[in-house]
Amino acid sequence: MKTSTFLFEVITPCFCGGAEPEKQAEIRAPSIRGHLRWWFRTLGGFKSLAARGMTIRDQESLIFGTTAGNEGRAGRLMLRVVPPQPNSKTANANDLGAGMNTPLGYALFPLRPFGQSDGRRGKISESARFRVSVLWGGQPQHWESICALLAIWGHLGSLGFRGRRGFGALRLMEPFVSLPDALKHFASPGGVQVLKLTNANATNWRSTSAALVGWYRSWRHHGQMNRTWVWNDVQQRSKGGWWKPVAPPQKDQNRAQPGFKYARRDHNEGLDVQGTRAPNPDPDQAQGTPGQTFRPALGLPIIQFFSSLGDSNGPLPRPRATVNWDWDFDTVANKGKGRFASPVLLRPYRDATGTWHALVIFVDAHRWPEGKQVFLNGQPRSVSLDLYNTMKRDQHLTPFP
């Protein structure tokens, strides 16, 4: 049996819920195990086990265990979070200075106070450290690969809520294994492409996260072109706010974003589902062709709101016309179902020298399946990978390390 204790540092606020996520954050071994399993699959399993003719399914059963067949089998990898747990306190978006119209606010929108909810969840603060005891009951020659898996998670992984958007990011402290050395142990390291945002003002967790989210939003967000909803911070919990006209310079700035024309096509498809067809030809020159969509490849479900359509006499002082974008559609229940996790991970990274880097990880192993359609209020539409692939070619992204 091989054993070691790994030391990790939380480098961005971590909302990792335990039994009561609204009150207490907790680092749990089953959660870590799930993350390790995901990275193991993503990178195609261990090169050392593949050389013995083992499929990735057989490798996974050996390492993590299985319940398939008539009898379950325990895995050879055992994990334990070494006490004590890092300190926890509750926080919401406002507590982190993540206002409505800020990049961090865009990433933490589920944690904004709204209605009767204060949006708070248990949080472990940045700079907290924790230890994980790792025991390997398999053959000793595969121990280095197990250590490489823990290192991959420490370099590229995260913990908790909004982990794909920069929160709960980790730093491997000891024993240290470099990212290139760790990747060498896997059969398909090309399953992920790690790129660095070169124009980021990366000096701490906040500036690094804001740069990453701002970059991501420039590709994904349509931007309201005529008016935008402004929350009254004092009255958020009672749904207070007002409509504010969008100034011409802001409209021009929205149109100048690299993903605007792709998002504009999705906007027009949503209008079409509402029964109000967008102008044709579109004065904003949307990318693609009618019936084609782009943003579903960055994650589902999506709820699309139209401020100019719908009934404004409801409980909110704004129209509620919506389009629901779903992975699949249940025709019997007449509702969407399923989720698609974004293959684009935003990862603040702090290297061994303490230098910050803004990393964008494209998980090609889990990108949108070719030919798979998306459903807009039950109506199928095609999904193009052009937006996803164009993001990867952004001139501000370079290979890392």
N, C-alpha and C positions, 0 to 999 in steps of 0.2 A: 504494500500500500504506500502510495506517495502522498505527501501532504505539504501544504504551504499556506501562509496567510498573506493575502493581498491587501494593500492599503490604497484606498481611493479618496479623492477629494471632490466634493461637490463644488463646481465653479460657477454655476448659475442657480438662482432660486429653484428649489425642487418641490413640486407639489405631489408627493408620493403618498397617496391615501392608504391608511390601514383599515381597521375595523370601523372607524368613524372619520372618514376623510374630511368632513367639515370642521373637525375639532383637532385632529392629531395626524401628523405625518409620521410615517414609519417605513423604514427600509426592511423589506421582507425577502427571505431567501427564495420563496417560490417565484417572486417577480424577477429576481436576478436570473433564476434558472430559465424562465421564459425568454428573457432577452438573449441569453447565451444560445438558446435553441434557435432563435430567429436568425442570429448572425451565423450560426453553424450552417443552417439551410441556405442562407443567402450566398455564402462563399463556397458552396458546393461540397462541404464536408472536408475531412482531413485527407491530405495527399498521401500520408503514410498508410491509412486504412484502405484508400482507393487502390493503392499499389498491390494490396492483397486480394483484390477482386471484390471488395465489399461495396455494395450499392449505398447511396446516401441514406436510404431508408433503414438498411441493416446497421449502418454506423450510428444512426440516431437512436435506434432501439438499444444498441450496446451501451451508448454513453448516457442517454437520458431515461431509458426504460420504455416500456410499451404496455398497453392494455389490449392490444390486438390479439385475436385468436381466442382459444379456450382458456389460456392461462396468462396472467400478467407477469411481467418480468421487471424487476428493479434495475435501474441504471447503475453504472459503475462510478458515476460522478456524484459526489455529495457536497452540499454547500451549507454553510452556517454563518449567519451574521454575528460577529463577535460583539457582545455587550461592552459598553453601554451604547444605546442608540443616540444619534445626534439630537441636540435640542430642537424642539418644534414649537411653532406658534402659528396662529392663523393670520391670513393676509388675503387681500383682494387686489384687483388691478390698481385701484387708487392708492393703496398702501405702497405700491412699488413705483409710484409716479408714472403709471401707464395710462395717461389720459386718453380721451375718446379719439382724438385726431393725431396721436403719436404712433410711431412704428411699434413700440412695445404694447400700446393699447390695442393695435390691430391683432397682435399675436395673442393677447390675453382677453379677447372680447368675452369669452364665457365666464370670466371672473369679474365682470363689471356688476356693480349693484343694479338690480332691476326689480321693480315691483316690490314684493315682500321679501326678496332674497338680498342679503348683503354681499353675495358673491364670494364669501370667504371660504378658504380651504386651508387645511394644515400645510405648513411650509417649513422646509429645512433650508436655512440660509446658506448663501454662498460662503465658501471657505471651510465648511464643516467637513470632517473626515470620518470615515468608517472603515472597518476591517471585515474581510470575508475569508473564512477558513475554508479551504478547498481540499477535499480528499478524493483521490483517484484509486479505485480498486481494480482497474484494468491492467494491462501489460505495461511494465515500466517504460518500454521504448516509445510509448505514445504520450508520456508525461509532458514533454516539451510542446506538443500540439495542444494539450489541455491548457498549459500556461499561455500559449499564443492566443487561444480563444478568450481567456480572461483579459489579455492585453488588448485585443480588438475592441472588446466592450469598453475598456477603460479609455481607449483613444477616440473611438467613434460613437460610443453608445450614450445612453441617457437613462434617467429614471423618472417615472411619474407623468402627470398630466402635462400636455403641450410639449412633450419630449421631442417631437419632430420639428418644433418651431423654436428650438434653442434653449428651452428650460430643462432643468435637471441634468445638464451636461456634466461630464465627469473628467477627471484627470487621474491617470495611473501614476501612483507615487512609487510603490515598491512591491515586489521585485520588478524593476523596470525592463521592459522589452520594447524595442522601437517598433513603430508601425510597419515599416518595410520588412523587418525580420519576422514579425508576427504573420503578415500576409503570405509569406513563403510557405507556411505550413498548410495552406488550403488548396483544394483542387481547382477552384474557380475564383481566383481573386478578382477577375474582371467583372464579377457580379456587382461590384460597386465601383464608381468612379469618384474619387475624392479631389475636389477642386478648391482653390483658394480665391476669395474675393480680394483683388489687389487694391481697389480704391476705398477700402474700409478704413475708418479711423478706429483701429482696434487697439485700445489702450486699457480697457477694463471690460468686465462682463457686460455692463450696460451699453457702452458704445459699440462693442462688437455685436451684441444681439440686435441693437437698433439698426446697424448697417445691414445685417443679414435680412431682417424682416423688411426693411425698406427696399432692398433689392428684390426680394420675393414678391412684394406687393406691386412693384413696378411691372412685373410680368403678369400677375394674376388679376389685379384689381381693375375694374372698369372705370371707376370714378364717376360720381354723379355729375351730370353735365349742366343741369339747369338750377337745381337747388339741392341743399344738403340739410340733413336733420342735425341740429345742435342740441346736445343735452344741457339742461340746467343742472350743474353739479350739485347745487344745494337741494334740488328736488328730484334727483334721480330715482329715489326709492318710490316716489309717487308718480313716476313716468312724466316728469315735467320736461319741457323743451320747446323748440320752435323751428320752423323752416327758415333757412337763410339762403338767399340767392347766391349762386356761384359766380364770382367775379370773372370777367373775361380772361385775365392772366392765369387764373386757376384752370379754366377750361383748356387753355393752350397747353398748360403744363400736363394736364391729364392726357391730352392727345399725343404729347411727345413721349410718353412712357413706352418702352419697347414692346410691352404686351398688349397695348391698347387695341390694336386692330384685331387681335385674336379675341380679346374679351368683348369687343364690339360685335363680332359675329355671334357669340353666345348670347349677348344682350338681345340681338335681333331675333334669334331663335326663340328666346323666351317670350318676346312680344308676339311672335307668330302663334305660339301656343295659347296666348291670351285671346286670340282672335283679332288682334289689332296689328296688322302687318307694318313692319318698319318701312320707311321710305325706300323706294327702289328706283334708281340706284341710290345707295346710302351715301349721303354727303361726307360721312367720315371714312369711307372706303374700307369697309370691314375686310379682314383677311378671309380667305377660303371661299366656299360656295354655299348657297342655301342648302339646309339640311345637314351641314357639317358643324361639328362642335370641337372645342379644344381643351377647355379647363377641366372637364371630367378626368383627364389623364393626370391631373394634379391632386385628385382626391374627391371622394363622394361620401355622403350626400351634400348637395348644394341647395340652399333656399334662396331664390332670387326674388327681390322685392321691386315693385314698380310704383314709384311715388305718384305717377300721373294717372294710374288706373285704380279701379276698385272703389270700395265704400269708405268714405272718410268719417262716417258717423258711428264708428265702433268705439271700443274703450280707449283706443289710442288716437291722438289727434293727428293721424296721418293715414293715408290709404294703405290697405293691407293686401292688395293684389299680389299674388305670389305664383311662382313656378317652382315645383319641387323636382330636382334632378336626382335620379336614383340609379343604383347599380342594376336593379332588377325590378319587376313590377308584378304584384299579385293581382291578377284579373278578377279573382273571386272576391277578395277583400277590398279590391279597388284602392290599393295603396302601394307605395314603393317599399322595397325591402333591400337589405344588404348594404354593405359598406365597401369602399375601396380606399385603403390607406395610401396616403401620398408617397410616391417614390422619391420625393425631393426632401432631404433632411437638412435642416439648418443647424450647424454645430459650432458654437463658440469653442475655441480650442486654445489651451495654454500649454506651451511646450516646456521642456525640462529647464530652460533658461528663464522661464517666467514670461516669455513673449506671447502676446495674444495673436491669434489668427482667426479669420472669419471663413469657416469651411462650408461649402455646399456639397452635399453627398448625393449623387444620383444613383439610385438603387435599380440598375437595369434588370437585375434578377426578378424584380417585382413590378416592372412597368406595366402599363395598360396592355391587356391581351389584344393582339391584332384581330380585327374583325368584330370585337365585342362592341355592342351598341349601348348607349345610355338612354334612359327613359325620362322624358320631360312630361310631367303629369300623365304618365302612362304611354306617351307617344314616343316611339323609337327614333333615335337620331344616330348618325355615324359619329365616331370619335377619331380625330386625327392626332398623331403624335408629333405634328410639326411644331407646336408650341414647346413641348417637352424637349425636343431635339435642338430647337433654336436657343433655348435657355442654356443648354450645355455648351453651345458655341459662343456664348457671350464673351466679348473681347476683354472683359474685366475679370475673367476666370482663368486661372492657370493651374496646372497639375500640382498636387501637394502629396508628400513633401518634396 
